[in-house]
Amino acid sequence: MSHRTSPRVQKAFVHLIVLAIVSLSTCRDRPVLAETNPTKRALIVAISTYDPQSSWPTIHSSNDVPLVRAALQAYSFDDANIHELRDGAATRQGILEAFEELVESSGKGDVVVFHYSGHGQQITDDDGDEEDGYDETLAAYDAPRNPALDYDGSKHLRDDELHDLVQRLRQKVGADDPRERGNVAIFLDSCFSGTPRGDTPARGAAPPIGSPRPGYLEARMGSGLFARGTSVVEDPRLAPYVVFSAARADQPDQEIVDPIRDVLVGPLSWAVSRALSTLRVEPTYRNLFAEVRSQMRERFAPSEPQLEGDRDTRIFNGEAILQKQFVEVRPVEDDGRKAVLKLGSLGNLLPGAEVEIHRDGTPRPTPDSLLATGKVVEPPNLVAASVELDRTVDPDVLRRGRAFVTRFEFGDLRLRVQVKDLGSPSLRSEIVDTLTAKVAAAELVDSAPDIIVELDRPTSPSEPPTVSVLTAWGAPVLERADRGTADLADTIGNRVLDLARNLYLSRVNLDDPELSFLFEITPLKVSNCVDPAVPKLSTCTVEAIDRSRLLSAGDQLQLPIGSHYTLTVRRGDVPAYVSVVDLAPDGKIKVLWPPFNARAKLTATGPYRLGALYTVGAPPGIQKLLLVASTSYTNFWPLETAPSLRGRQALRDDELRDLGPFAPLFDDDDVRSRNTPTISARGFATRSLEYTVVTP
């Protein structure tokens, strides 16, 4: 998929579902349009089963539709304005006609969504406007995957055709006054090239049709889908747009398992729905995209999402006011002990989450406004959760109540592990026994694994065979060692446990409104060190690097191995303990701050520099830094990666106490029964930073 950002990138498919799901977040402030809401419209195209003559494999695009529709409905999209095209209805002509209707029905100030889930493919550029010599296309229902040599592309939808429709749409919802312009967003859960890995379906991943147009310029990775090599003067009245794409040009869009519904879905559909439900920083597309990347990392998606367009535009492109977030309540069949909350798994309302029901009009929970407490007792759907209350409440009062989440549940630690044939039955048996007996987070499976333990065949007779532990997509590699290594089973179990805890911490997302923090990373150029082997701020020449020089085409901060950075925190009015945990791409965990056994409580607003100079280390991949602020001391040092399972010592009672709500991560009985922590929505706040570690 060629993702080039150039002046004519307007041929955008923009993803306003991204806009939609913002309203799903809970227990935090939410942006709400201060002015009159525009009309919201959406067109969802999802093709799972293609024409049998087309040769396209079946995928699971239909599972994306509930994610998209639920998100739009949660943001007040009227059902009458959400239109779907599925499977056989989504021919080239069908999609063009539906898009034409979308353009014709839209007006100034409207917010418009186009969402596509299906296959994509490249085809020889027919007019010389593509830098890589190929047009990108959407594979309509009857578009052939391997057409005859004289095929003219008449059943695919070229980006050129879509460009004209998108431009007209931006004109229709645009205006002379920027404050009156609407917003166009397009979401593409598809790709156009790349080689799939693993055993789940990929969207796209087909050979290009034809050769690149002669004289093309080599395209850079991750450049814009509808970009052109020529510049075009932009009409200043056009509405802003963004394009969220599922992968780089050389990557497939490989489906992942939705852990809530246990079905295959498109990674971008899932990640955007989750990201919008948890976004708490300034609501711009740039910040939303950072959260999308993080969500895809946590589900082992092998592709890197891409963003182009007006990325610093505020979501919905409107003036926002801050409103205390609560969840609407309705009673169940006039039973005053049961209720349904209008928020579900997209908002982390999983079984075990706890809520308080307060009286109508409560802006902030107090003991005087409390009606009842409750707990989510059944697996929720995407946008609703059943709650059992601790006391009976008049159904009419309950119907007007407001629910505030007090404890969140972030899922369990379990990882599906497949141990393949290792050429040594005794070694395989030892590894299986170790995982079964010592790693409660490991669930042994024969298919659809999260982690694979496999044998790497030597390339020459003189090389010893090695055993690799890797995610289902092949990267990152968690461990690689000679098959004859002592205590290999112990080492593998240790790495699985690391990754389980790493991914759990990656999912933690809390925001007590009383705890306000800013978390910043500053890349540095370091030189003239007194001792180059031990660089320090006090003994080196240090210069801050402009972040824009380190951004990838996908807007990701890239830091080379061996480079340096500092971390800065600014807090709000409430003093708090602060910890920073480094979650490495290979699953390892390291505490960056505070120093061992220190209690770092920030009592002034700062800014505070946490530690001194940090050095970027291997391996390459996405690195996540998690800041946890809490009103009570929480010690994360017991979570650090240990050399082996044997090296992990049992915790004393005081150490368990200092882990606070994270203590159950050390209790094998809790992990096996999936009794993972519920974490208070009060007294904790998290912030995260991500960067990509690259080879110099």
C-alpha positions as CSV (number, residue, x, y, z in Angstrom):
1,M,0.0,0.0,0.0
2,S,1.7,3.2,-1.0
3,H,1.3,5.7,1.9
4,R,2.8,9.0,0.6
5,T,2.0,12.2,2.3
6,S,1.9,14.9,-0.5
7,P,-0.3,17.8,-1.4
8,R,-2.7,15.7,-3.2
9,V,-3.2,13.2,-0.5
10,Q,-6.9,14.3,-0.5
11,K,-7.8,11.1,-2.1
12,A,-8.3,10.0,1.4
13,F,-10.3,7.3,3.0
14,V,-10.8,8.8,6.3
15,H,-11.8,7.1,9.4
16,L,-14.3,8.9,11.4
17,I,-15.2,5.8,13.3
18,V,-12.2,7.1,15.1
19,L,-14.2,10.1,15.9
20,A,-17.1,8.1,17.0
21,I,-15.7,6.0,19.8
22,V,-14.3,8.8,21.8
23,S,-17.6,8.9,23.8
24,L,-17.0,5.4,25.1
25,S,-14.4,6.4,27.7
26,T,-15.4,6.3,31.3
27,C,-14.6,8.0,34.6
28,R,-12.8,10.8,32.9
29,D,-13.5,14.1,31.1
30,R,-14.9,13.8,27.6
31,P,-14.9,16.3,24.7
32,V,-18.4,17.4,23.9
33,L,-19.3,19.7,21.1
34,A,-20.2,23.1,22.5
35,E,-22.0,24.2,19.4
36,T,-25.0,22.7,17.6
37,N,-24.2,19.2,16.5
38,P,-23.9,18.6,12.8
39,T,-25.6,15.7,11.0
40,K,-23.5,12.6,11.3
41,R,-23.5,10.2,8.4
42,A,-21.6,6.9,7.8
43,L,-21.1,4.3,5.1
44,I,-19.7,1.0,6.1
45,V,-18.5,-1.5,3.5
46,A,-17.5,-5.0,4.7
47,I,-16.8,-7.9,2.4
48,S,-16.1,-11.3,4.1
49,T,-17.2,-13.7,1.3
50,Y,-16.2,-12.9,-2.2
51,D,-17.5,-14.1,-5.5
52,P,-16.3,-17.7,-5.9
53,Q,-14.9,-16.8,-9.3
54,S,-12.7,-14.1,-7.9
55,S,-10.3,-16.4,-6.1
56,W,-10.1,-14.2,-3.0
57,P,-10.0,-16.1,0.3
58,T,-12.8,-15.6,2.8
59,I,-12.0,-13.2,5.7
60,H,-13.9,-11.9,8.7
61,S,-14.8,-8.3,7.8
62,S,-18.4,-8.9,9.0
63,N,-17.0,-9.1,12.6
64,D,-15.7,-5.5,12.2
65,V,-19.2,-4.1,11.6
66,P,-20.5,-4.3,15.2
67,L,-17.3,-2.5,16.4
68,V,-17.9,0.3,13.9
69,R,-21.6,0.5,14.4
70,A,-21.4,0.5,18.2
71,A,-18.8,3.2,18.1
72,L,-20.9,5.4,15.9
73,Q,-24.1,4.9,17.9
74,A,-22.3,5.7,21.1
75,Y,-21.4,9.1,19.5
76,S,-25.1,9.8,18.6
77,F,-25.0,8.7,15.0
78,D,-28.6,8.0,14.1
79,D,-29.3,4.5,12.8
80,A,-31.1,6.0,9.8
81,N,-27.8,7.7,8.8
82,I,-25.6,4.6,9.1
83,H,-25.6,2.6,5.8
84,E,-24.0,-0.7,5.2
85,L,-22.9,-2.6,2.1
86,R,-21.9,-6.3,2.7
87,D,-20.6,-9.0,0.5
88,G,-22.5,-9.3,-2.8
89,A,-24.0,-5.8,-2.6
90,A,-20.4,-4.4,-2.5
91,T,-19.6,-4.6,-6.2
92,R,-17.6,-1.7,-7.7
93,Q,-20.8,-0.1,-9.0
94,G,-22.6,-0.7,-5.7
95,I,-19.8,1.0,-3.7
96,L,-19.7,4.0,-6.1
97,E,-23.4,4.5,-6.0
98,A,-23.5,4.3,-2.2
99,F,-20.7,6.8,-1.9
100,E,-22.4,9.1,-4.4
101,E,-25.5,9.0,-2.2
102,L,-23.4,9.9,0.8
103,V,-22.0,12.9,-1.1
104,E,-25.4,14.1,-2.3
105,S,-27.0,13.8,1.2
106,S,-24.2,15.7,3.0
107,G,-24.2,19.4,3.7
108,K,-22.1,22.1,5.3
109,G,-20.7,21.2,8.7
110,D,-21.6,17.5,8.5
111,V,-19.4,14.8,10.0
112,V,-18.9,11.9,7.6
113,V,-17.5,8.4,8.0
114,F,-16.4,6.0,5.3
115,H,-15.2,2.6,6.6
116,Y,-13.9,-0.2,4.5
117,S,-13.0,-3.8,5.6
118,G,-11.9,-6.2,2.9
119,H,-9.2,-7.1,0.5
120,G,-7.0,-4.5,-1.4
121,Q,-4.6,-4.8,-4.3
122,Q,-2.2,-2.8,-6.4
123,I,-2.6,-2.4,-10.2
124,T,-0.5,-0.7,-12.9
125,D,-0.9,3.1,-12.6
126,D,-3.1,4.2,-15.5
127,D,-2.4,8.0,-15.6
128,G,1.2,8.5,-14.3
129,D,0.2,10.1,-11.0
130,E,1.6,7.5,-8.6
131,E,5.2,7.7,-7.4
132,D,5.6,3.9,-7.2
133,G,4.0,3.2,-10.6
134,Y,0.9,1.5,-9.1
135,D,-2.6,2.6,-8.3
136,E,-4.0,1.2,-5.0
137,T,-7.5,-0.3,-5.3
138,L,-10.2,-1.7,-3.1
139,A,-11.1,-5.2,-4.2
140,A,-14.9,-5.1,-4.7
141,Y,-17.0,-8.3,-4.3
142,D,-16.4,-9.6,-7.8
143,A,-12.9,-8.2,-8.5
144,P,-10.5,-10.9,-9.7
145,R,-7.4,-11.7,-7.6
146,N,-5.5,-13.2,-10.5
147,P,-7.0,-11.7,-13.7
148,A,-6.0,-12.3,-17.3
149,L,-3.2,-10.2,-18.7
150,D,-5.6,-7.9,-20.6
151,Y,-7.7,-7.1,-17.5
152,D,-8.4,-3.3,-17.3
153,G,-9.2,-3.0,-13.6
154,S,-12.9,-2.4,-14.3
155,K,-14.1,-4.4,-11.2
156,H,-11.6,-2.9,-8.8
157,L,-12.1,0.6,-7.3
158,R,-9.0,2.7,-8.1
159,D,-7.8,5.4,-5.8
160,D,-8.3,7.9,-8.6
161,E,-12.0,7.3,-8.7
162,L,-12.3,7.6,-4.9
163,H,-10.3,10.8,-4.9
164,D,-12.9,12.6,-6.9
165,L,-15.7,11.4,-4.6
166,V,-13.8,12.3,-1.4
167,Q,-12.9,15.8,-2.8
168,R,-16.6,16.4,-3.6
169,L,-17.5,15.2,-0.1
170,R,-15.0,17.6,1.5
171,Q,-16.4,20.4,-0.6
172,K,-20.0,19.6,0.5
173,V,-19.2,19.6,4.2
174,G,-16.6,22.5,4.0
175,A,-17.2,26.2,4.4
176,D,-15.5,29.6,4.1
177,D,-15.5,30.0,7.9
178,P,-13.2,27.3,9.4
179,R,-15.5,27.1,12.4
180,E,-18.4,26.0,10.2
181,R,-16.5,23.2,8.4
182,G,-17.4,19.6,8.9
183,N,-15.1,16.7,9.1
184,V,-14.4,13.7,6.8
185,A,-12.8,10.6,8.2
186,I,-11.9,7.4,6.4
187,F,-10.9,4.1,7.8
188,L,-9.2,1.3,5.8
189,D,-8.9,-2.1,7.4
190,S,-7.2,-3.5,4.4
191,C,-3.8,-3.6,2.7
192,F,-2.4,-4.0,-0.8
193,S,0.8,-6.1,-0.5
194,G,3.0,-8.0,1.9
195,T,3.5,-11.6,2.9
196,P,1.3,-13.0,5.7
197,R,2.6,-15.0,8.6
198,G,0.9,-17.3,11.0
199,D,-2.4,-19.1,10.5
200,T,-4.9,-16.3,10.6
201,P,-6.3,-14.7,7.3
202,A,-4.7,-11.6,5.8
203,R,-6.5,-8.9,4.0
204,G,-4.8,-8.0,0.7
205,A,-1.4,-9.8,0.5
206,A,-2.0,-10.5,-3.2
207,P,0.5,-9.9,-6.1
208,P,0.1,-6.6,-8.0
209,I,-1.8,-6.7,-11.2
210,G,0.6,-5.9,-13.9
211,S,4.0,-4.2,-13.7
212,P,4.6,-0.7,-12.4
213,R,4.2,2.1,-14.9
214,P,7.5,2.8,-16.6
215,G,9.4,5.8,-15.2
216,Y,8.0,5.6,-11.7
217,L,9.8,7.0,-8.7
218,E,10.6,4.5,-6.0
219,A,8.1,5.1,-3.2
220,R,9.2,5.3,0.4
221,M,7.7,2.9,3.0
222,G,4.5,4.1,4.7
223,S,3.7,6.9,2.3
224,G,0.1,8.0,1.6
225,L,-2.5,5.8,0.0
226,F,-3.9,8.5,-2.2
227,A,-0.9,10.7,-2.6
228,R,0.5,11.8,-5.9
229,G,3.9,12.7,-7.2
230,T,2.6,16.1,-8.4
231,S,1.5,19.0,-6.2
232,V,-2.1,20.4,-6.3
233,V,-3.3,23.7,-4.8
234,E,-5.6,22.9,-1.9
235,D,-9.0,24.7,-1.8
236,P,-8.9,26.4,1.6
237,R,-12.7,25.9,2.0
238,L,-12.4,22.1,2.1
239,A,-13.3,20.3,5.3
240,P,-10.3,18.7,7.1
241,Y,-9.7,14.9,6.7
242,V,-7.6,12.1,8.1
243,V,-6.7,8.7,6.8
244,F,-6.1,5.8,9.1
245,S,-4.6,2.8,7.3
246,A,-3.9,-0.7,8.7
247,A,-0.4,-1.2,7.5
248,R,2.7,0.0,5.7
249,A,3.1,-0.5,1.9
250,D,5.1,-3.7,2.4
251,Q,2.9,-5.3,5.1
252,P,-0.3,-7.4,5.0
253,D,-3.3,-6.6,7.2
254,Q,-3.5,-9.8,9.2
255,E,-6.5,-10.5,11.3
256,I,-6.3,-10.8,15.0
257,V,-8.5,-12.4,17.7
258,D,-10.9,-10.0,19.5
259,P,-10.3,-11.2,23.1
260,I,-13.7,-10.1,24.3
261,R,-15.8,-11.8,21.6
262,D,-13.3,-14.5,20.7
263,V,-13.7,-13.9,17.0
264,L,-11.3,-12.8,14.2
265,V,-11.4,-9.1,13.4
266,G,-9.4,-6.5,11.5
267,P,-6.6,-5.1,13.7
268,L,-7.4,-1.5,12.9
269,S,-11.1,-1.8,13.5
270,W,-10.4,-3.4,16.9
271,A,-7.6,-1.0,17.9
272,V,-9.4,2.2,16.9
273,S,-12.5,1.1,18.8
274,R,-10.4,0.5,21.9
275,A,-8.2,3.6,21.5
276,L,-11.2,5.9,21.3
277,S,-12.6,4.4,24.4
278,T,-9.4,5.1,26.4
279,L,-8.1,8.4,24.9
280,R,-7.7,11.0,27.6
281,V,-5.1,13.4,26.2
282,E,-5.9,16.3,23.9
283,P,-8.4,14.8,21.5
284,T,-6.5,15.2,18.2
285,Y,-6.1,12.5,15.5
286,R,-2.3,12.5,16.2
287,N,-2.9,11.5,19.8
288,L,-5.6,9.0,18.8
289,F,-3.2,7.4,16.4
290,A,-0.5,7.0,19.1
291,E,-3.1,5.0,21.1
292,V,-4.1,2.9,18.0
293,R,-0.4,1.9,17.6
294,S,-0.3,0.9,21.3
295,Q,-3.5,-1.2,21.0
296,M,-2.2,-3.1,17.9
297,R,1.1,-3.8,19.7
298,E,-0.8,-5.4,22.6
299,R,-2.7,-7.8,20.2
300,F,0.5,-8.9,18.3
301,A,-0.7,-7.3,15.1
302,P,2.2,-7.6,12.7
303,S,1.5,-4.5,10.7
304,E,2.3,-0.8,11.5
305,P,-0.8,1.5,11.1
306,Q,-0.4,4.7,9.1
307,L,-1.9,8.1,9.5
308,E,-2.1,10.9,7.0
309,G,-4.0,14.1,6.5
310,D,-4.9,16.8,9.0
311,R,-3.5,14.9,12.0
312,D,-3.5,17.8,14.4
313,T,-7.2,18.5,13.8
314,R,-9.3,18.0,16.9
315,I,-11.6,14.9,16.7
316,F,-14.9,16.0,15.2
317,N,-13.2,19.3,14.3
318,G,-15.2,21.1,16.9
319,E,-14.8,23.4,19.9
320,A,-15.0,21.2,23.0
321,I,-16.0,21.7,26.6
322,L,-15.1,19.3,29.4
323,Q,-17.9,17.3,31.0
324,K,-17.6,14.9,33.9
325,Q,-18.1,11.4,32.4
326,F,-20.7,9.1,33.7
327,V,-22.6,6.1,32.4
328,E,-26.3,6.1,31.8
329,V,-28.4,3.5,33.7
330,R,-31.6,1.6,33.0
331,P,-33.3,-0.9,35.3
332,V,-33.9,-4.5,34.2
333,E,-37.6,-5.5,34.1
334,D,-38.5,-3.3,37.0
335,D,-36.0,-5.2,39.2
336,G,-34.5,-2.7,41.5
337,R,-31.5,-4.9,42.2
338,K,-30.3,-5.2,38.6
339,A,-29.4,-2.6,36.0
340,V,-27.8,-2.3,32.5
341,L,-25.1,0.3,31.9
342,K,-24.9,1.9,28.5
343,L,-21.2,1.0,28.2
344,G,-19.6,-2.4,27.6
345,S,-16.4,-4.1,26.8
346,L,-15.1,-1.1,24.7
347,G,-15.0,0.9,27.9
348,N,-13.2,-1.9,29.9
349,L,-16.5,-2.8,31.7
350,L,-15.5,-6.5,32.0
351,P,-16.9,-8.9,34.6
352,G,-15.6,-7.9,38.0
353,A,-15.6,-4.2,37.3
354,E,-17.3,-2.2,40.1
355,V,-19.6,0.9,39.9
356,E,-21.5,3.3,42.0
357,I,-24.9,4.5,41.1
358,H,-25.6,8.1,42.1
359,R,-28.7,10.4,41.9
360,D,-29.8,12.2,38.8
361,G,-27.7,15.4,38.2
362,T,-24.7,14.3,40.3
363,P,-21.7,16.1,38.7
364,R,-19.2,14.4,41.0
365,P,-19.8,11.3,43.3
366,T,-20.3,12.0,47.0
367,P,-21.6,9.8,49.8
368,D,-24.8,11.9,50.0
369,S,-25.7,11.2,46.3
370,L,-24.9,7.4,46.4
371,L,-27.9,5.1,45.7
372,A,-26.1,1.8,45.4
373,T,-22.9,0.0,44.5
374,G,-22.7,-2.8,42.0
375,K,-20.5,-5.2,40.1
376,V,-20.5,-6.3,36.4
377,V,-21.7,-9.9,36.6
378,E,-22.0,-11.1,33.0
379,P,-19.8,-10.9,30.0
380,P,-20.8,-7.6,28.4
381,N,-21.4,-6.8,24.8
382,L,-19.6,-3.9,23.1
383,V,-21.8,-1.1,24.5
384,A,-23.8,-2.5,27.4
385,A,-23.0,-4.3,30.7
386,S,-25.3,-6.0,33.3
387,V,-24.8,-5.0,36.9
388,E,-26.0,-6.5,40.1
389,L,-26.6,-3.9,42.9
390,D,-26.0,-4.3,46.6
391,R,-29.5,-3.0,47.5
392,T,-32.9,-2.3,46.0
393,V,-33.4,1.0,44.2
394,D,-36.8,2.3,42.9
395,P,-36.7,1.6,39.2
396,D,-37.8,5.1,38.3
397,V,-35.0,6.6,40.4
398,L,-32.5,4.1,39.0
399,R,-33.6,5.0,35.4
400,R,-32.5,8.6,36.0
401,G,-29.3,7.7,37.9
402,R,-25.7,8.1,36.9
403,A,-23.1,5.3,37.1
404,F,-19.5,6.0,37.9
405,V,-16.9,3.2,37.5
406,T,-14.9,2.8,40.7
407,R,-12.8,-0.3,39.8
408,F,-11.7,-1.4,36.4
409,E,-10.9,-4.9,35.2
410,F,-8.3,-5.1,32.4
411,G,-8.6,-8.8,31.5
412,D,-6.5,-11.8,32.6
413,L,-2.9,-12.7,32.1
414,R,-3.4,-15.9,30.1
415,L,-1.4,-16.4,27.0
416,R,-2.0,-19.2,24.5
417,V,1.3,-21.1,24.0
418,Q,2.0,-23.7,21.3
419,V,5.0,-25.9,21.8
420,K,5.9,-27.5,18.4
421,D,8.1,-30.5,17.6
422,L,11.6,-29.6,18.9
423,G,13.3,-32.7,17.6
424,S,13.6,-33.9,21.2
425,P,10.5,-35.5,22.8
426,S,12.2,-35.3,26.2
427,L,12.9,-31.5,25.9
428,R,9.4,-30.8,24.6
429,S,7.9,-32.7,27.6
430,E,10.1,-30.8,30.0
431,I,9.0,-27.5,28.6
432,V,5.3,-28.5,28.7
433,D,5.7,-29.7,32.3
434,T,7.4,-26.5,33.3
435,L,4.8,-24.3,31.7
436,T,2.0,-26.4,33.2
437,A,3.4,-26.5,36.7
438,K,5.2,-23.2,37.1
439,V,3.7,-20.6,34.7
440,A,0.0,-20.1,35.5
441,A,-0.3,-17.6,32.7
442,A,0.5,-20.2,30.1
443,E,-2.5,-22.0,28.4
444,L,-1.2,-24.8,26.2
445,V,-2.9,-25.0,22.8
446,D,-2.5,-26.7,19.4
447,S,-3.8,-23.8,17.3
448,A,-4.3,-20.0,17.2
449,P,-1.4,-19.4,19.7
450,D,-0.2,-16.1,21.1
451,I,3.3,-17.6,21.6
452,I,5.1,-20.3,19.6
453,V,8.0,-22.4,20.9
454,E,9.7,-23.9,17.8
455,L,12.9,-25.4,16.5
456,D,15.1,-23.4,14.1
457,R,16.7,-25.8,11.7
458,P,20.5,-25.2,11.3
459,T,21.7,-23.9,8.0
460,S,24.8,-26.1,8.1
461,P,25.7,-29.4,9.8
462,S,28.2,-27.7,12.0
463,E,25.6,-25.4,13.6
464,P,23.7,-26.6,16.6
465,P,19.9,-26.5,16.4
466,T,18.3,-23.6,18.3
467,V,14.9,-23.2,20.0
468,S,13.0,-19.9,19.5
469,V,10.2,-18.4,21.6
470,L,8.3,-15.9,19.5
471,T,4.9,-14.3,19.1
472,A,2.6,-15.9,16.6
473,W,3.6,-13.3,13.9
474,G,7.3,-14.0,14.2
475,A,8.4,-10.9,16.0
476,P,9.5,-9.9,18.5
477,V,11.7,-12.9,19.3
478,L,11.3,-13.4,23.1
479,E,14.2,-15.9,23.4
480,R,16.5,-17.9,21.2
481,A,19.0,-20.5,22.6
482,D,20.8,-23.6,21.6
483,R,18.7,-26.7,22.1
484,G,21.2,-28.1,24.5
485,T,21.3,-25.1,26.8
486,A,21.0,-26.0,30.5
487,D,17.7,-25.1,32.1
488,L,16.1,-24.1,28.8
489,A,12.6,-25.1,30.0
490,D,13.1,-22.7,32.9
491,T,14.3,-19.9,30.6
492,I,11.3,-20.3,28.3
493,G,8.8,-20.3,31.2
494,N,10.4,-17.2,32.5
495,R,10.0,-15.4,29.2
496,V,6.4,-16.4,28.9
497,L,5.7,-15.1,32.4
498,D,7.5,-11.8,31.5
499,L,5.4,-11.3,28.4
500,A,2.1,-12.0,30.2
501,R,2.8,-9.4,32.9
502,N,4.2,-6.9,30.3
503,L,1.0,-7.1,28.2
504,Y,-1.2,-6.8,31.3
505,L,0.6,-3.6,32.3
506,S,0.3,-2.3,28.8
507,R,-3.5,-2.5,29.0
508,V,-3.8,-0.7,32.3
509,N,-5.4,2.7,31.6
510,L,-6.5,4.8,34.6
511,D,-7.3,8.4,35.1
512,D,-8.4,9.7,38.5
513,P,-9.4,13.3,37.6
514,E,-7.7,14.5,40.8
515,L,-4.3,13.3,39.6
516,S,-3.3,15.4,36.6
517,F,0.1,14.6,35.1
518,L,2.1,15.4,32.0
519,F,4.7,12.9,30.9
520,E,7.3,13.9,28.3
521,I,10.4,12.4,26.6
522,T,13.2,14.5,25.3
523,P,15.6,12.8,22.8
524,L,19.2,14.1,23.2
525,K,22.4,14.4,21.3
526,V,25.2,13.5,23.6
527,S,28.9,14.2,22.9
528,N,32.2,15.1,24.5
529,C,31.7,12.7,27.4
530,V,34.5,12.5,30.0
531,D,33.9,8.7,30.0
532,P,32.0,7.7,26.8
533,A,31.3,4.3,28.4
534,V,29.3,6.0,31.2
535,P,27.5,9.0,29.7
536,K,26.1,11.4,32.3
537,L,24.4,14.8,32.1
538,S,27.1,16.3,34.3
539,T,30.0,15.0,32.3
540,C,28.8,15.2,28.7
541,T,27.7,17.9,26.2
542,V,23.9,17.5,25.8
543,E,21.6,19.0,23.2
544,A,17.9,18.4,22.8
545,I,16.9,17.0,19.4
546,D,13.8,18.3,17.5
547,R,11.3,15.5,17.7
548,S,10.0,16.1,14.2
549,R,13.4,15.0,12.8
550,L,12.9,11.6,14.5
551,L,9.3,10.8,13.3
552,S,8.7,8.0,10.9
553,A,6.2,8.2,7.9
554,G,3.7,6.7,10.3
555,D,4.3,9.5,12.8
556,Q,6.1,7.3,15.3
557,L,9.1,8.6,17.3
558,Q,12.1,6.5,16.3
559,L,15.2,6.3,18.5
560,P,18.3,4.4,17.4
561,I,19.9,1.8,19.7
562,G,22.6,3.6,21.8
563,S,20.9,7.0,21.6
564,H,19.8,8.9,24.8
565,Y,16.8,10.6,26.3
566,T,15.5,12.2,29.5
567,L,12.0,11.9,31.1
568,T,10.1,14.8,32.6
569,V,6.9,14.8,34.7
570,R,4.7,17.8,35.6
571,R,1.9,17.1,38.1
572,G,-1.3,18.9,39.1
573,D,-2.5,19.9,42.5
574,V,-2.4,16.6,44.3
575,P,0.9,15.1,45.6
576,A,1.5,11.5,44.4
577,Y,4.0,8.7,44.2
578,V,5.3,8.2,40.7
579,S,6.8,5.1,39.0
580,V,8.0,4.6,35.4
581,V,8.0,1.0,34.0
582,D,9.8,0.2,30.8
583,L,7.8,-2.4,28.8
584,A,10.2,-3.7,26.1
585,P,9.2,-5.2,22.7
586,D,10.6,-8.6,23.7
587,G,8.4,-8.7,26.8
588,K,11.0,-7.8,29.4
589,I,10.1,-5.4,32.2
590,K,12.4,-2.8,33.8
591,V,11.7,-0.1,36.4
592,L,13.2,3.2,35.3
593,W,12.0,5.2,38.3
594,P,12.2,5.4,41.3
595,P,15.5,3.9,42.3
596,F,15.3,0.5,44.1
597,N,13.2,0.6,47.2
598,A,12.9,4.4,47.1
599,R,9.6,6.1,47.6
600,A,9.4,9.0,45.1
601,K,6.6,11.3,46.1
602,L,6.1,14.4,44.0
603,T,5.0,17.2,46.4
604,A,5.3,20.2,44.1
605,T,4.1,20.7,40.5
606,G,7.6,20.5,38.9
607,P,8.7,20.0,36.3
608,Y,10.7,17.0,37.6
609,R,13.4,15.2,35.7
610,L,13.1,11.5,36.6
611,G,16.5,10.0,36.9
612,A,19.3,11.3,34.7
613,L,20.2,10.0,31.3
614,Y,18.6,7.0,29.8
615,T,20.1,4.9,26.9
616,V,18.0,3.2,24.3
617,G,18.8,-0.5,24.2
618,A,18.0,-3.5,22.0
619,P,16.0,-5.2,20.6
620,P,14.4,-3.2,17.8
621,G,10.6,-2.8,18.1
622,I,8.0,-0.7,19.9
623,Q,9.0,0.3,23.4
624,K,6.4,1.5,25.9
625,L,7.1,3.6,29.0
626,L,4.2,3.4,31.5
627,L,4.0,6.1,34.2
628,V,1.8,5.2,37.2
629,A,0.9,7.9,39.7
630,S,-0.9,6.9,42.9
631,T,-1.9,8.5,46.1
632,S,-0.5,5.5,48.0
633,Y,3.0,3.9,47.6
634,T,3.2,1.3,44.9
635,N,6.4,-0.7,44.4
636,F,6.9,-2.2,40.9
637,W,10.4,-3.6,41.5
638,P,9.2,-7.1,42.1
639,L,7.8,-7.1,38.5
640,E,11.3,-6.6,37.0
641,T,12.5,-9.4,34.7
642,A,14.5,-12.0,36.6
643,P,17.2,-14.2,35.2
644,S,15.1,-17.3,35.6
645,L,12.0,-18.8,37.1
646,R,14.2,-20.1,39.9
647,G,15.5,-16.6,40.4
648,R,12.0,-15.2,41.2
649,Q,11.6,-15.3,44.9
650,A,8.4,-15.4,46.9
651,L,7.4,-12.0,48.1
652,R,7.0,-11.1,51.8
653,D,3.7,-9.8,53.1
654,D,5.0,-6.2,53.1
655,E,6.2,-6.5,49.5
656,L,2.8,-7.8,48.4
657,R,1.1,-5.0,50.2
658,D,3.4,-2.4,48.5
659,L,2.3,-3.9,45.1
660,G,-1.2,-2.7,45.9
661,P,-3.8,-3.8,43.3
662,F,-1.0,-5.5,41.2
663,A,-0.3,-8.1,43.9
664,P,-2.6,-10.8,42.3
665,L,-0.1,-10.9,39.3
666,F,2.1,-13.0,41.7
667,D,-0.7,-15.3,42.9
668,D,-0.7,-18.5,40.7
669,D,-4.1,-19.5,42.0
670,D,-5.6,-16.1,41.0
671,V,-4.0,-16.3,37.6
672,R,-5.2,-19.8,36.9
673,S,-8.7,-18.9,37.9
674,R,-8.5,-15.7,35.9
675,N,-9.0,-13.6,39.1
676,T,-6.7,-10.8,37.9
677,P,-6.8,-7.4,39.6
678,T,-9.6,-5.0,39.6
679,I,-7.9,-1.6,40.0
680,S,-9.5,1.4,41.6
681,A,-10.5,4.2,39.4
682,R,-9.6,6.5,42.3
683,G,-6.2,7.1,43.5
684,F,-4.4,6.0,40.3
685,A,-3.6,7.6,37.0
686,T,-1.5,6.3,34.2
687,R,0.3,8.0,31.2
688,S,2.3,6.3,28.5
689,L,4.9,7.1,25.9
690,E,5.9,5.0,23.0
691,Y,8.9,5.0,20.6
692,T,10.3,2.6,18.1
693,V,13.7,1.2,18.7
694,V,15.6,1.1,15.4
695,T,19.0,-0.2,14.4
696,P,21.5,2.8,13.8
